[in-house]
Amino acid sequence: MRELVAETQLRKADLIAPLFVREGASAPQEITSLPGVMQHTQASLHKEVERLIDLGIPGVILFGLPLKKDVIGSQAWHPKGVVQTALKGLVASFGDDIILMADTCVDEFTSHGHCGAMAADGTVDNDATLKLYAKMAVAQARAGASVIAPSGMMDGQVAAIRAALDNDGHHDVAILAYSAKYASSMYGPFRDAVDVTIADGGHRKGYQQDWRNARESLTEVHLDLAEGADMVMVKPALAYLDIIANVRREVDVPVAAYHVSGEYAMLKAAAANGWIDGEAAALEVTTSIKRAGADIILTYLAAELAEILPA
Ligand code: PBG
């Protein structure tokens, strides 16, 4: 009867797996602070995507580690850049069997680790950055991404990307906007995963949201929708279930939530110590994200949850 009256049922079809691909890597390497998550070679990425398709996971979001970083992150839009190369290979092998999303932000590609071009005063230059994101999104769409996910929190990024995509003929490529993205302490393991150390203060408080604020998220969501976002995202997820619920009540588009690296790492660390039951906790926290109102959950737990969830 408990099954019969359960209000929320998490399904494989709700989950998106974040994947990392490293240029020039000769073997996949596990990320110490993200147990079970790898920096992939192009070949091991291919195998992992094949495994995820077999498991019934509907989509992946790609992050790349370039060999060469520079001040504007130019590898982010190079046609032979690490993410573009990965996308081309995956599209050729798997076609429509999996949704290929690309994270659109230059922090993995810049020498200073910020999400944009720097102004002379050491701040991030919002409007100069929009031009970089536009080039990056077009390169990703040309390589085969069907969803562009801008995560840099620059004002106007969705409008700039939509215009650039349309202008290049990618009318069908969707935009999943990281609309309400907080300056969180929960991104630490991700920054290990992509080898990013943020220069000048080591934080993104100049462009990501203050976690003391809730109403601001709705403003960000409405701006992104007005600019052409097809789906919106809240990030992180667990300390922001109120934000997810607010956004869900406010809009009719699909709402995504990113169960981020730190949230995953905390769970894995406690489970490894035998302090919590890892599988039960994984199911509970991800179901809570859906219960709060998320339709789509990006999580490093995707593959292991797929083993125990219905389609
Ligand atoms: C920016 C980006 C970040 C994450 C996803 N996209 C890092 C940041 O904003 O510092 C974090 C994801 C995670 O912690 O799992 N490219």
Boltz pocket constraint, residues with backbone or C-beta under 6 A from the ligand:
constraints:
  - pocket:
      binder: B
      contacts: [[A, 103], [A, 105], [A, 106], [A, 107], [A, 108], [A, 151], [A, 152], [A, 186], [A, 187], [A, 188], [A, 189], [A, 190], [A, 191], [A, 204], [A, 259], [A, 260], [A, 261], [A, 262]]
      max_distance: 6.0
